[in-house]
Amino acid sequence: MSVPSPLKGHARPLYRDPIERHADESLHDFLLRRHDEMVSELDALEVEVVWKEVNLRYERQAADRRHVWLIAGLALDATLAMLLILAGIFEAMPVSIAAITLFVMLAGNLFAIGMPRLDPVLAKFRVWAS
């Protein structure tokens, strides 16, 4: 999830050449000007920090959802594999049912692999629904 920065490239660099006083500027005026510039720089930094915190929180939630979907897919695979093994041991399942079960197992794998791709859609749906 790549989101552009709220500053849109208009932030000034933090490290720059020392700022000189203008020739006709008093020390008091220079200090006031520098104070105002530093306040605007700190405001820009605060906006950037808040943006990064929100973006990192969304990234963490997306990663957690991906882990849940992968675990769910693996659990489905393990359950179906155990059913196939038990059916083979007890000869309780015809070949067509075993093939359907293998197809469902494959679908579980594809579901677990493909679900993270739908994560942005689910996130938008959650925002819309709440």
Backbone as XML, in Angstrom:
<?xml version="1.0"?>
<chain id="A" units="angstrom">
  <residue number="1" name="MET">
    <atom name="N" x="0.843" y="-1.154" z="0.000"/>
    <atom name="CA" x="0.000" y="0.000" z="0.000"/>
    <atom name="C" x="0.897" y="1.228" z="0.000"/>
  </residue>
  <residue number="2" name="SER">
    <atom name="N" x="1.002" y="1.842" z="-1.140"/>
    <atom name="CA" x="1.877" y="2.995" z="-1.264"/>
    <atom name="C" x="1.036" y="4.256" z="-1.374"/>
  </residue>
  <residue number="3" name="VAL">
    <atom name="N" x="1.177" y="5.128" z="-0.404"/>
    <atom name="CA" x="0.406" y="6.363" z="-0.359"/>
    <atom name="C" x="1.383" y="7.532" z="-0.373"/>
  </residue>
  <residue number="4" name="PRO">
    <atom name="N" x="1.122" y="8.549" z="-1.198"/>
    <atom name="CA" x="2.048" y="9.685" z="-1.224"/>
    <atom name="C" x="2.007" y="10.469" z="0.078"/>
  </residue>
  <residue number="5" name="SER">
    <atom name="N" x="3.086" y="11.125" z="0.362"/>
    <atom name="CA" x="3.198" y="11.916" z="1.581"/>
    <atom name="C" x="2.252" y="13.109" z="1.532"/>
  </residue>
  <residue number="6" name="PRO">
    <atom name="N" x="1.704" y="13.522" z="2.676"/>
    <atom name="CA" x="0.813" y="14.688" z="2.681"/>
    <atom name="C" x="1.550" y="15.971" z="2.338"/>
  </residue>
  <residue number="7" name="LEU">
    <atom name="N" x="2.858" y="15.979" z="2.428"/>
    <atom name="CA" x="3.599" y="17.201" z="2.131"/>
    <atom name="C" x="3.766" y="17.417" z="0.634"/>
  </residue>
  <residue number="8" name="LYS">
    <atom name="N" x="3.542" y="16.394" z="-0.164"/>
    <atom name="CA" x="3.579" y="16.470" z="-1.622"/>
    <atom name="C" x="4.867" y="17.076" z="-2.152"/>
  </residue>
  <residue number="9" name="GLY">
    <atom name="N" x="5.973" y="16.780" z="-1.494"/>
    <atom name="CA" x="7.256" y="17.235" z="-1.997"/>
    <atom name="C" x="7.576" y="18.687" z="-1.739"/>
  </residue>
  <residue number="10" name="HIS">
    <atom name="N" x="6.778" y="19.366" z="-0.932"/>
    <atom name="CA" x="7.003" y="20.788" z="-0.695"/>
    <atom name="C" x="7.773" y="21.068" z="0.584"/>
  </residue>
  <residue number="11" name="ALA">
    <atom name="N" x="8.222" y="20.028" z="1.246"/>
    <atom name="CA" x="8.954" y="20.239" z="2.494"/>
    <atom name="C" x="10.378" y="20.699" z="2.176"/>
  </residue>
  <residue number="12" name="ARG">
    <atom name="N" x="10.851" y="21.596" z="2.970"/>
    <atom name="CA" x="12.234" y="22.043" z="2.816"/>
    <atom name="C" x="13.151" y="21.049" z="3.515"/>
  </residue>
  <residue number="13" name="PRO">
    <atom name="N" x="14.370" y="20.903" z="3.040"/>
    <atom name="CA" x="15.275" y="19.978" z="3.728"/>
    <atom name="C" x="15.586" y="20.464" z="5.141"/>
  </residue>
  <residue number="14" name="LEU">
    <atom name="N" x="15.803" y="19.499" z="6.037"/>
    <atom name="CA" x="16.084" y="19.864" z="7.423"/>
    <atom name="C" x="17.477" y="20.451" z="7.580"/>
  </residue>
  <residue number="15" name="TYR">
    <atom name="N" x="18.439" y="19.919" z="6.865"/>
    <atom name="CA" x="19.813" y="20.387" z="6.983"/>
    <atom name="C" x="20.133" y="21.263" z="5.793"/>
  </residue>
  <residue number="16" name="ARG">
    <atom name="N" x="20.433" y="22.478" z="6.052"/>
    <atom name="CA" x="20.774" y="23.400" z="4.977"/>
    <atom name="C" x="21.836" y="24.365" z="5.474"/>
  </residue>
  <residue number="17" name="ASP">
    <atom name="N" x="22.269" y="25.211" z="4.613"/>
    <atom name="CA" x="23.304" y="26.175" z="4.977"/>
    <atom name="C" x="22.788" y="27.091" z="6.081"/>
  </residue>
  <residue number="18" name="PRO">
    <atom name="N" x="23.686" y="27.576" z="6.922"/>
    <atom name="CA" x="23.256" y="28.495" z="7.979"/>
    <atom name="C" x="22.590" y="29.736" z="7.378"/>
  </residue>
  <residue number="19" name="ILE">
    <atom name="N" x="21.557" y="30.179" z="8.047"/>
    <atom name="CA" x="20.804" y="31.318" z="7.538"/>
    <atom name="C" x="21.449" y="32.598" z="8.054"/>
  </residue>
  <residue number="20" name="GLU">
    <atom name="N" x="21.678" y="33.507" z="7.151"/>
    <atom name="CA" x="22.321" y="34.773" z="7.477"/>
    <atom name="C" x="21.271" y="35.849" z="7.706"/>
  </residue>
  <residue number="21" name="ARG">
    <atom name="N" x="21.656" y="36.830" z="8.470"/>
    <atom name="CA" x="20.792" y="37.997" z="8.634"/>
    <atom name="C" x="20.869" y="38.846" z="7.381"/>
  </residue>
  <residue number="22" name="HIS">
    <atom name="N" x="19.751" y="39.460" z="7.057"/>
    <atom name="CA" x="19.743" y="40.418" z="5.952"/>
    <atom name="C" x="20.523" y="41.658" z="6.384"/>
  </residue>
  <residue number="23" name="ALA">
    <atom name="N" x="20.997" y="42.399" z="5.417"/>
    <atom name="CA" x="21.823" y="43.574" z="5.725"/>
    <atom name="C" x="21.055" y="44.611" z="6.536"/>
  </residue>
  <residue number="24" name="ASP">
    <atom name="N" x="19.808" y="44.835" z="6.239"/>
    <atom name="CA" x="19.020" y="45.864" z="6.933"/>
    <atom name="C" x="18.136" y="45.279" z="8.036"/>
  </residue>
  <residue number="25" name="GLU">
    <atom name="N" x="18.416" y="44.051" z="8.494"/>
    <atom name="CA" x="17.572" y="43.365" z="9.471"/>
    <atom name="C" x="18.202" y="43.439" z="10.858"/>
  </residue>
  <residue number="26" name="SER">
    <atom name="N" x="17.384" y="43.811" z="11.828"/>
    <atom name="CA" x="17.889" y="43.851" z="13.210"/>
    <atom name="C" x="17.944" y="42.422" z="13.758"/>
  </residue>
  <residue number="27" name="LEU">
    <atom name="N" x="18.657" y="42.264" z="14.865"/>
    <atom name="CA" x="18.778" y="40.941" z="15.482"/>
    <atom name="C" x="17.407" y="40.433" z="15.916"/>
  </residue>
  <residue number="28" name="HIS">
    <atom name="N" x="16.593" y="41.313" z="16.461"/>
    <atom name="CA" x="15.251" y="40.932" z="16.903"/>
    <atom name="C" x="14.403" y="40.455" z="15.722"/>
  </residue>
  <residue number="29" name="ASP">
    <atom name="N" x="14.467" y="41.195" z="14.603"/>
    <atom name="CA" x="13.687" y="40.785" z="13.422"/>
    <atom name="C" x="14.197" y="39.443" z="12.871"/>
  </residue>
  <residue number="30" name="PHE">
    <atom name="N" x="15.515" y="39.270" z="12.886"/>
    <atom name="CA" x="16.091" y="38.007" z="12.419"/>
    <atom name="C" x="15.616" y="36.846" z="13.283"/>
  </residue>
  <residue number="31" name="LEU">
    <atom name="N" x="15.633" y="37.027" z="14.606"/>
    <atom name="CA" x="15.201" y="35.956" z="15.511"/>
    <atom name="C" x="13.712" y="35.655" z="15.342"/>
  </residue>
  <residue number="32" name="LEU">
    <atom name="N" x="12.913" y="36.675" z="15.126"/>
    <atom name="CA" x="11.482" y="36.453" z="14.889"/>
    <atom name="C" x="11.257" y="35.687" z="13.580"/>
  </residue>
  <residue number="33" name="ARG">
    <atom name="N" x="11.993" y="36.076" z="12.555"/>
    <atom name="CA" x="11.860" y="35.395" z="11.262"/>
    <atom name="C" x="12.281" y="33.937" z="11.387"/>
  </residue>
  <residue number="34" name="ARG">
    <atom name="N" x="13.389" y="33.685" z="12.056"/>
    <atom name="CA" x="13.861" y="32.317" z="12.241"/>
    <atom name="C" x="12.880" y="31.498" z="13.085"/>
  </residue>
  <residue number="35" name="HIS">
    <atom name="N" x="12.302" y="32.142" z="14.091"/>
    <atom name="CA" x="11.313" y="31.459" z="14.924"/>
    <atom name="C" x="10.124" y="31.021" z="14.076"/>
  </residue>
  <residue number="36" name="ASP">
    <atom name="N" x="9.640" y="31.903" z="13.236"/>
    <atom name="CA" x="8.502" y="31.553" z="12.382"/>
    <atom name="C" x="8.857" y="30.430" z="11.410"/>
  </residue>
  <residue number="37" name="GLU">
    <atom name="N" x="10.061" y="30.476" z="10.866"/>
    <atom name="CA" x="10.482" y="29.420" z="9.959"/>
    <atom name="C" x="10.600" y="28.083" z="10.681"/>
  </residue>
  <residue number="38" name="MET">
    <atom name="N" x="11.118" y="28.112" z="11.894"/>
    <atom name="CA" x="11.259" y="26.867" z="12.648"/>
    <atom name="C" x="9.898" y="26.308" z="13.049"/>
  </residue>
  <residue number="39" name="VAL">
    <atom name="N" x="8.946" y="27.186" z="13.357"/>
    <atom name="CA" x="7.599" y="26.711" z="13.677"/>
    <atom name="C" x="6.988" y="26.010" z="12.474"/>
  </residue>
  <residue number="40" name="SER">
    <atom name="N" x="7.159" y="26.595" z="11.281"/>
    <atom name="CA" x="6.609" y="25.946" z="10.086"/>
    <atom name="C" x="7.331" y="24.629" z="9.797"/>
  </residue>
  <residue number="41" name="GLU">
    <atom name="N" x="8.628" y="24.561" z="10.048"/>
    <atom name="CA" x="9.359" y="23.304" z="9.861"/>
    <atom name="C" x="8.878" y="22.241" z="10.851"/>
  </residue>
  <residue number="42" name="LEU">
    <atom name="N" x="8.657" y="22.639" z="12.090"/>
    <atom name="CA" x="8.165" y="21.682" z="13.087"/>
    <atom name="C" x="6.757" y="21.219" z="12.758"/>
  </residue>
  <residue number="43" name="ASP">
    <atom name="N" x="5.921" y="22.111" z="12.249"/>
    <atom name="CA" x="4.573" y="21.710" z="11.835"/>
    <atom name="C" x="4.634" y="20.689" z="10.705"/>
  </residue>
  <residue number="44" name="ALA">
    <atom name="N" x="5.534" y="20.919" z="9.756"/>
    <atom name="CA" x="5.689" y="19.976" z="8.642"/>
    <atom name="C" x="6.180" y="18.625" z="9.154"/>
  </residue>
  <residue number="45" name="LEU">
    <atom name="N" x="7.102" y="18.640" z="10.086"/>
    <atom name="CA" x="7.586" y="17.390" z="10.666"/>
    <atom name="C" x="6.478" y="16.660" z="11.416"/>
  </residue>
  <residue number="46" name="GLU">
    <atom name="N" x="5.655" y="17.405" z="12.132"/>
    <atom name="CA" x="4.560" y="16.784" z="12.870"/>
    <atom name="C" x="3.564" y="16.127" z="11.924"/>
  </residue>
  <residue number="47" name="VAL">
    <atom name="N" x="3.251" y="16.807" z="10.822"/>
    <atom name="CA" x="2.338" y="16.225" z="9.834"/>
    <atom name="C" x="2.940" y="14.948" z="9.262"/>
  </residue>
  <residue number="48" name="GLU">
    <atom name="N" x="4.216" y="14.982" z="8.966"/>
    <atom name="CA" x="4.878" y="13.809" z="8.405"/>
    <atom name="C" x="4.890" y="12.643" z="9.396"/>
  </residue>
  <residue number="49" name="VAL">
    <atom name="N" x="5.145" y="12.920" z="10.667"/>
    <atom name="CA" x="5.174" y="11.868" z="11.682"/>
    <atom name="C" x="3.789" y="11.250" z="11.855"/>
  </residue>
  <residue number="50" name="VAL">
    <atom name="N" x="2.754" y="12.078" z="11.902"/>
    <atom name="CA" x="1.390" y="11.561" z="12.042"/>
    <atom name="C" x="1.035" y="10.707" z="10.829"/>
  </residue>
  <residue number="51" name="TRP">
    <atom name="N" x="1.388" y="11.186" z="9.637"/>
    <atom name="CA" x="1.113" y="10.426" z="8.426"/>
    <atom name="C" x="1.814" y="9.074" z="8.464"/>
  </residue>
  <residue number="52" name="LYS">
    <atom name="N" x="3.065" y="9.051" z="8.890"/>
    <atom name="CA" x="3.808" y="7.795" z="8.952"/>
    <atom name="C" x="3.208" y="6.849" z="9.981"/>
  </residue>
  <residue number="53" name="GLU">
    <atom name="N" x="2.763" y="7.372" z="11.121"/>
    <atom name="CA" x="2.140" y="6.521" z="12.130"/>
    <atom name="C" x="0.873" y="5.871" z="11.588"/>
  </residue>
  <residue number="54" name="VAL">
    <atom name="N" x="0.037" y="6.644" z="10.918"/>
    <atom name="CA" x="-1.207" y="6.107" z="10.364"/>
    <atom name="C" x="-0.897" y="5.078" z="9.282"/>
  </residue>
  <residue number="55" name="ASN">
    <atom name="N" x="0.035" y="5.416" z="8.395"/>
    <atom name="CA" x="0.382" y="4.513" z="7.312"/>
    <atom name="C" x="0.970" y="3.206" z="7.850"/>
  </residue>
  <residue number="56" name="LEU">
    <atom name="N" x="1.824" y="3.286" z="8.856"/>
    <atom name="CA" x="2.394" y="2.078" z="9.445"/>
    <atom name="C" x="1.334" y="1.231" z="10.147"/>
  </residue>
  <residue number="57" name="ARG">
    <atom name="N" x="0.355" y="1.882" z="10.782"/>
    <atom name="CA" x="-0.727" y="1.140" z="11.430"/>
    <atom name="C" x="-1.538" y="0.372" z="10.382"/>
  </residue>
  <residue number="58" name="TYR">
    <atom name="N" x="-1.846" y="1.024" z="9.239"/>
    <atom name="CA" x="-2.584" y="0.333" z="8.176"/>
    <atom name="C" x="-1.771" y="-0.810" z="7.589"/>
  </residue>
  <residue number="59" name="GLU">
    <atom name="N" x="-0.484" y="-0.603" z="7.428"/>
    <atom name="CA" x="0.370" y="-1.671" z="6.916"/>
    <atom name="C" x="0.403" y="-2.857" z="7.882"/>
  </residue>
  <residue number="60" name="ARG">
    <atom name="N" x="0.458" y="-2.581" z="9.178"/>
    <atom name="CA" x="0.466" y="-3.653" z="10.175"/>
    <atom name="C" x="-0.853" y="-4.422" z="10.144"/>
  </residue>
  <residue number="61" name="GLN">
    <atom name="N" x="-1.968" y="-3.705" z="10.024"/>
    <atom name="CA" x="-3.261" y="-4.387" z="9.963"/>
    <atom name="C" x="-3.355" y="-5.258" z="8.715"/>
  </residue>
  <residue number="62" name="ALA">
    <atom name="N" x="-2.854" y="-4.768" z="7.599"/>
    <atom name="CA" x="-2.879" y="-5.557" z="6.364"/>
    <atom name="C" x="-2.007" y="-6.803" z="6.506"/>
  </residue>
  <residue number="63" name="ALA">
    <atom name="N" x="-0.845" y="-6.658" z="7.127"/>
    <atom name="CA" x="0.026" y="-7.820" z="7.330"/>
    <atom name="C" x="-0.639" y="-8.835" z="8.253"/>
  </residue>
  <residue number="64" name="ASP">
    <atom name="N" x="-1.313" y="-8.354" z="9.289"/>
    <atom name="CA" x="-2.006" y="-9.276" z="10.192"/>
    <atom name="C" x="-3.123" y="-10.023" z="9.467"/>
  </residue>
  <residue number="65" name="ARG">
    <atom name="N" x="-3.868" y="-9.316" z="8.611"/>
    <atom name="CA" x="-4.922" y="-9.986" z="7.846"/>
    <atom name="C" x="-4.333" y="-11.032" z="6.905"/>
  </residue>
  <residue number="66" name="ARG">
    <atom name="N" x="-3.198" y="-10.717" z="6.281"/>
    <atom name="CA" x="-2.564" y="-11.701" z="5.400"/>
    <atom name="C" x="-2.170" y="-12.952" z="6.176"/>
  </residue>
  <residue number="67" name="HIS">
    <atom name="N" x="-1.639" y="-12.768" z="7.378"/>
    <atom name="CA" x="-1.264" y="-13.934" z="8.190"/>
    <atom name="C" x="-2.490" y="-14.772" z="8.543"/>
  </residue>
  <residue number="68" name="VAL">
    <atom name="N" x="-3.576" y="-14.126" z="8.878"/>
    <atom name="CA" x="-4.799" y="-14.858" z="9.235"/>
    <atom name="C" x="-5.297" y="-15.663" z="8.043"/>
  </residue>
  <residue number="69" name="TRP">
    <atom name="N" x="-5.293" y="-15.056" z="6.852"/>
    <atom name="CA" x="-5.774" y="-15.781" z="5.676"/>
    <atom name="C" x="-4.863" y="-16.946" z="5.336"/>
  </residue>
  <residue number="70" name="LEU">
    <atom name="N" x="-3.575" y="-16.781" z="5.462"/>
    <atom name="CA" x="-2.663" y="-17.888" z="5.175"/>
    <atom name="C" x="-2.835" y="-19.023" z="6.173"/>
  </residue>
  <residue number="71" name="ILE">
    <atom name="N" x="-3.017" y="-18.689" z="7.445"/>
    <atom name="CA" x="-3.241" y="-19.722" z="8.457"/>
    <atom name="C" x="-4.561" y="-20.439" z="8.197"/>
  </residue>
  <residue number="72" name="ALA">
    <atom name="N" x="-5.594" y="-19.690" z="7.794"/>
    <atom name="CA" x="-6.883" y="-20.314" z="7.494"/>
    <atom name="C" x="-6.765" y="-21.271" z="6.307"/>
  </residue>
  <residue number="73" name="GLY">
    <atom name="N" x="-6.025" y="-20.874" z="5.291"/>
    <atom name="CA" x="-5.828" y="-21.755" z="4.142"/>
    <atom name="C" x="-5.072" y="-23.016" z="4.516"/>
  </residue>
  <residue number="74" name="LEU">
    <atom name="N" x="-4.041" y="-22.870" z="5.330"/>
    <atom name="CA" x="-3.284" y="-24.044" z="5.762"/>
    <atom name="C" x="-4.124" y="-24.964" z="6.641"/>
  </residue>
  <residue number="75" name="ALA">
    <atom name="N" x="-4.962" y="-24.381" z="7.483"/>
    <atom name="CA" x="-5.837" y="-25.204" z="8.326"/>
    <atom name="C" x="-6.839" y="-25.983" z="7.471"/>
  </residue>
  <residue number="76" name="LEU">
    <atom name="N" x="-7.365" y="-25.341" z="6.439"/>
    <atom name="CA" x="-8.284" y="-26.034" z="5.532"/>
    <atom name="C" x="-7.561" y="-27.177" z="4.820"/>
  </residue>
  <residue number="77" name="ASP">
    <atom name="N" x="-6.352" y="-26.933" z="4.365"/>
    <atom name="CA" x="-5.576" y="-27.987" z="3.711"/>
    <atom name="C" x="-5.307" y="-29.151" z="4.648"/>
  </residue>
  <residue number="78" name="ALA">
    <atom name="N" x="-4.904" y="-28.848" z="5.863"/>
    <atom name="CA" x="-4.600" y="-29.915" z="6.817"/>
    <atom name="C" x="-5.846" y="-30.737" z="7.133"/>
  </residue>
  <residue number="79" name="THR">
    <atom name="N" x="-6.979" y="-30.090" z="7.282"/>
    <atom name="CA" x="-8.221" y="-30.800" z="7.581"/>
    <atom name="C" x="-8.622" y="-31.711" z="6.427"/>
  </residue>
  <residue number="80" name="LEU">
    <atom name="N" x="-8.563" y="-31.181" z="5.221"/>
    <atom name="CA" x="-8.958" y="-31.994" z="4.075"/>
    <atom name="C" x="-7.973" y="-33.128" z="3.822"/>
  </residue>
  <residue number="81" name="ALA">
    <atom name="N" x="-6.696" y="-32.877" z="4.043"/>
    <atom name="CA" x="-5.711" y="-33.957" z="3.877"/>
    <atom name="C" x="-5.962" y="-35.068" z="4.897"/>
  </residue>
  <residue number="82" name="MET">
    <atom name="N" x="-6.294" y="-34.687" z="6.106"/>
    <atom name="CA" x="-6.597" y="-35.705" z="7.126"/>
    <atom name="C" x="-7.848" y="-36.502" z="6.746"/>
  </residue>
  <residue number="83" name="LEU">
    <atom name="N" x="-8.860" y="-35.835" z="6.198"/>
    <atom name="CA" x="-10.056" y="-36.551" z="5.751"/>
    <atom name="C" x="-9.733" y="-37.529" z="4.629"/>
  </residue>
  <residue number="84" name="LEU">
    <atom name="N" x="-8.876" y="-37.114" z="3.689"/>
    <atom name="CA" x="-8.487" y="-38.016" z="2.602"/>
    <atom name="C" x="-7.730" y="-39.233" z="3.130"/>
  </residue>
  <residue number="85" name="ILE">
    <atom name="N" x="-6.843" y="-38.998" z="4.066"/>
    <atom name="CA" x="-6.073" y="-40.099" z="4.643"/>
    <atom name="C" x="-6.993" y="-41.075" z="5.375"/>
  </residue>
  <residue number="86" name="LEU">
    <atom name="N" x="-7.887" y="-40.531" z="6.180"/>
    <atom name="CA" x="-8.829" y="-41.404" z="6.906"/>
    <atom name="C" x="-9.743" y="-42.157" z="5.954"/>
  </residue>
  <residue number="87" name="ALA">
    <atom name="N" x="-10.195" y="-41.486" z="4.899"/>
    <atom name="CA" x="-11.062" y="-42.158" z="3.928"/>
    <atom name="C" x="-10.296" y="-43.245" z="3.191"/>
  </residue>
  <residue number="88" name="GLY">
    <atom name="N" x="-9.025" y="-43.009" z="2.914"/>
    <atom name="CA" x="-8.217" y="-44.037" z="2.253"/>
    <atom name="C" x="-7.966" y="-45.219" z="3.161"/>
  </residue>
  <residue number="89" name="ILE">
    <atom name="N" x="-7.753" y="-44.938" z="4.440"/>
    <atom name="CA" x="-7.507" y="-46.023" z="5.397"/>
    <atom name="C" x="-8.748" y="-46.894" z="5.553"/>
  </residue>
  <residue number="90" name="PHE">
    <atom name="N" x="-9.893" y="-46.273" z="5.679"/>
    <atom name="CA" x="-11.127" y="-47.016" z="5.936"/>
    <atom name="C" x="-11.892" y="-47.360" z="4.664"/>
  </residue>
  <residue number="91" name="GLU">
    <atom name="N" x="-11.344" y="-47.005" z="3.504"/>
    <atom name="CA" x="-11.987" y="-47.258" z="2.211"/>
    <atom name="C" x="-13.438" y="-46.817" z="2.221"/>
  </residue>
  <residue number="92" name="ALA">
    <atom name="N" x="-13.651" y="-45.638" z="2.733"/>
    <atom name="CA" x="-15.013" y="-45.139" z="2.893"/>
    <atom name="C" x="-15.384" y="-44.103" z="1.841"/>
  </residue>
  <residue number="93" name="MET">
    <atom name="N" x="-14.483" y="-43.820" z="0.927"/>
    <atom name="CA" x="-14.766" y="-42.753" z="-0.012"/>
    <atom name="C" x="-14.459" y="-43.219" z="-1.431"/>
  </residue>
  <residue number="94" name="PRO">
    <atom name="N" x="-15.400" y="-43.021" z="-2.337"/>
    <atom name="CA" x="-15.105" y="-43.351" z="-3.732"/>
    <atom name="C" x="-14.097" y="-42.359" z="-4.338"/>
  </residue>
  <residue number="95" name="VAL">
    <atom name="N" x="-13.562" y="-42.713" z="-5.486"/>
    <atom name="CA" x="-12.535" y="-41.905" z="-6.124"/>
    <atom name="C" x="-13.068" y="-40.520" z="-6.488"/>
  </residue>
  <residue number="96" name="SER">
    <atom name="N" x="-14.315" y="-40.432" z="-6.911"/>
    <atom name="CA" x="-14.875" y="-39.129" z="-7.302"/>
    <atom name="C" x="-14.938" y="-38.171" z="-6.105"/>
  </residue>
  <residue number="97" name="ILE">
    <atom name="N" x="-15.277" y="-38.677" z="-4.940"/>
    <atom name="CA" x="-15.320" y="-37.834" z="-3.744"/>
    <atom name="C" x="-13.905" y="-37.393" z="-3.367"/>
  </residue>
  <residue number="98" name="ALA">
    <atom name="N" x="-12.939" y="-38.288" z="-3.516"/>
    <atom name="CA" x="-11.551" y="-37.919" z="-3.225"/>
    <atom name="C" x="-11.075" y="-36.839" z="-4.186"/>
  </residue>
  <residue number="99" name="ALA">
    <atom name="N" x="-11.477" y="-36.946" z="-5.459"/>
    <atom name="CA" x="-11.095" y="-35.925" z="-6.437"/>
    <atom name="C" x="-11.738" y="-34.580" z="-6.097"/>
  </residue>
  <residue number="100" name="ILE">
    <atom name="N" x="-12.978" y="-34.603" z="-5.682"/>
    <atom name="CA" x="-13.644" y="-33.355" z="-5.279"/>
    <atom name="C" x="-12.951" y="-32.758" z="-4.059"/>
  </residue>
  <residue number="101" name="THR">
    <atom name="N" x="-12.572" y="-33.616" z="-3.133"/>
    <atom name="CA" x="-11.874" y="-33.132" z="-1.942"/>
    <atom name="C" x="-10.529" y="-32.518" z="-2.304"/>
  </residue>
  <residue number="102" name="LEU">
    <atom name="N" x="-9.797" y="-33.158" z="-3.228"/>
    <atom name="CA" x="-8.533" y="-32.577" z="-3.677"/>
    <atom name="C" x="-8.756" y="-31.241" z="-4.384"/>
  </residue>
  <residue number="103" name="PHE">
    <atom name="N" x="-9.838" y="-31.144" z="-5.145"/>
    <atom name="CA" x="-10.161" y="-29.886" z="-5.808"/>
    <atom name="C" x="-10.452" y="-28.792" z="-4.774"/>
  </residue>
  <residue number="104" name="VAL">
    <atom name="N" x="-11.181" y="-29.135" z="-3.729"/>
    <atom name="CA" x="-11.467" y="-28.162" z="-2.668"/>
    <atom name="C" x="-10.183" y="-27.768" z="-1.948"/>
  </residue>
  <residue number="105" name="MET">
    <atom name="N" x="-9.275" y="-28.714" z="-1.770"/>
    <atom name="CA" x="-7.991" y="-28.408" z="-1.146"/>
    <atom name="C" x="-7.197" y="-27.433" z="-2.008"/>
  </residue>
  <residue number="106" name="LEU">
    <atom name="N" x="-7.195" y="-27.661" z="-3.313"/>
    <atom name="CA" x="-6.524" y="-26.747" z="-4.228"/>
    <atom name="C" x="-7.178" y="-25.369" z="-4.179"/>
  </residue>
  <residue number="107" name="ALA">
    <atom name="N" x="-8.499" y="-25.351" z="-4.107"/>
    <atom name="CA" x="-9.203" y="-24.071" z="-3.999"/>
    <atom name="C" x="-8.824" y="-23.348" z="-2.711"/>
  </residue>
  <residue number="108" name="GLY">
    <atom name="N" x="-8.640" y="-24.088" z="-1.628"/>
    <atom name="CA" x="-8.201" y="-23.471" z="-0.375"/>
    <atom name="C" x="-6.826" y="-22.857" z="-0.508"/>
  </residue>
  <residue number="109" name="ASN">
    <atom name="N" x="-5.921" y="-23.562" z="-1.215"/>
    <atom name="CA" x="-4.594" y="-22.994" z="-1.452"/>
    <atom name="C" x="-4.680" y="-21.718" z="-2.273"/>
  </residue>
  <residue number="110" name="LEU">
    <atom name="N" x="-5.447" y="-21.759" z="-3.352"/>
    <atom name="CA" x="-5.580" y="-20.564" z="-4.187"/>
    <atom name="C" x="-6.236" y="-19.421" z="-3.424"/>
  </residue>
  <residue number="111" name="PHE">
    <atom name="N" x="-7.191" y="-19.755" z="-2.589"/>
    <atom name="CA" x="-7.853" y="-18.740" z="-1.780"/>
    <atom name="C" x="-6.864" y="-18.082" z="-0.811"/>
  </residue>
  <residue number="112" name="ALA">
    <atom name="N" x="-6.046" y="-18.914" z="-0.173"/>
    <atom name="CA" x="-5.074" y="-18.375" z="0.782"/>
    <atom name="C" x="-4.008" y="-17.542" z="0.081"/>
  </residue>
  <residue number="113" name="ILE">
    <atom name="N" x="-3.632" y="-17.934" z="-1.119"/>
    <atom name="CA" x="-2.626" y="-17.166" z="-1.855"/>
    <atom name="C" x="-3.228" y="-15.887" z="-2.427"/>
  </residue>
  <residue number="114" name="GLY">
    <atom name="N" x="-4.450" y="-15.963" z="-2.922"/>
    <atom name="CA" x="-5.059" y="-14.807" z="-3.579"/>
    <atom name="C" x="-5.706" y="-13.808" z="-2.653"/>
  </residue>
  <residue number="115" name="MET">
    <atom name="N" x="-6.017" y="-14.181" z="-1.441"/>
    <atom name="CA" x="-6.734" y="-13.279" z="-0.544"/>
    <atom name="C" x="-5.963" y="-12.004" z="-0.219"/>
  </residue>
  <residue number="116" name="PRO">
    <atom name="N" x="-4.653" y="-12.050" z="-0.018"/>
    <atom name="CA" x="-3.958" y="-10.787" z="0.244"/>
    <atom name="C" x="-4.080" y="-9.774" z="-0.891"/>
  </residue>
  <residue number="117" name="ARG">
    <atom name="N" x="-4.298" y="-10.248" z="-2.121"/>
    <atom name="CA" x="-4.492" y="-9.316" z="-3.235"/>
    <atom name="C" x="-5.799" y="-8.555" z="-3.097"/>
  </residue>
  <residue number="118" name="LEU">
    <atom name="N" x="-6.757" y="-9.142" z="-2.430"/>
    <atom name="CA" x="-8.041" y="-8.475" z="-2.211"/>
    <atom name="C" x="-8.054" y="-7.626" z="-0.948"/>
  </residue>
  <residue number="119" name="ASP">
    <atom name="N" x="-6.930" y="-7.576" z="-0.258"/>
    <atom name="CA" x="-6.862" y="-6.836" z="1.003"/>
    <atom name="C" x="-7.217" y="-5.355" z="0.846"/>
  </residue>
  <residue number="120" name="PRO">
    <atom name="N" x="-6.731" y="-4.647" z="-0.171"/>
    <atom name="CA" x="-7.143" y="-3.239" z="-0.312"/>
    <atom name="C" x="-8.641" y="-3.082" z="-0.530"/>
  </residue>
  <residue number="121" name="VAL">
    <atom name="N" x="-9.251" y="-4.013" z="-1.251"/>
    <atom name="CA" x="-10.695" y="-3.947" z="-1.477"/>
    <atom name="C" x="-11.432" y="-4.153" z="-0.156"/>
  </residue>
  <residue number="122" name="LEU">
    <atom name="N" x="-10.972" y="-5.123" z="0.642"/>
    <atom name="CA" x="-11.600" y="-5.358" z="1.939"/>
    <atom name="C" x="-11.430" y="-4.165" z="2.874"/>
  </residue>
  <residue number="123" name="ALA">
    <atom name="N" x="-10.258" y="-3.524" z="2.829"/>
    <atom name="CA" x="-10.028" y="-2.358" z="3.679"/>
    <atom name="C" x="-10.977" y="-1.215" z="3.290"/>
  </residue>
  <residue number="124" name="LYS">
    <atom name="N" x="-11.179" y="-0.997" z="1.992"/>
    <atom name="CA" x="-12.112" y="0.046" z="1.555"/>
    <atom name="C" x="-13.543" y="-0.307" z="1.957"/>
  </residue>
  <residue number="125" name="PHE">
    <atom name="N" x="-13.885" y="-1.602" z="1.879"/>
    <atom name="CA" x="-15.221" y="-2.027" z="2.279"/>
    <atom name="C" x="-15.438" y="-1.809" z="3.760"/>
  </residue>
  <residue number="126" name="ARG">
    <atom name="N" x="-14.418" y="-2.083" z="4.585"/>
    <atom name="CA" x="-14.543" y="-1.871" z="6.032"/>
    <atom name="C" x="-14.739" y="-0.392" z="6.351"/>
  </residue>
  <residue number="127" name="VAL">
    <atom name="N" x="-14.012" y="0.470" z="5.640"/>
    <atom name="CA" x="-14.180" y="1.912" z="5.862"/>
    <atom name="C" x="-15.563" y="2.350" z="5.444"/>
  </residue>
  <residue number="128" name="TRP">
    <atom name="N" x="-16.040" y="1.825" z="4.325"/>
    <atom name="CA" x="-17.365" y="2.176" z="3.823"/>
    <atom name="C" x="-18.455" y="1.664" z="4.760"/>
  </residue>
  <residue number="129" name="ALA">
    <atom name="N" x="-18.274" y="0.454" z="5.314"/>
    <atom name="CA" x="-19.292" y="-0.145" z="6.156"/>
    <atom name="C" x="-19.354" y="0.482" z="7.544"/>
  </residue>
  <residue number="130" name="SER">
    <atom name="N" x="-18.255" y="1.078" z="8.012"/>
    <atom name="CA" x="-18.301" y="1.641" z="9.373"/>
    <atom name="C" x="-18.658" y="3.092" z="9.387"/>
  </residue>
</chain>
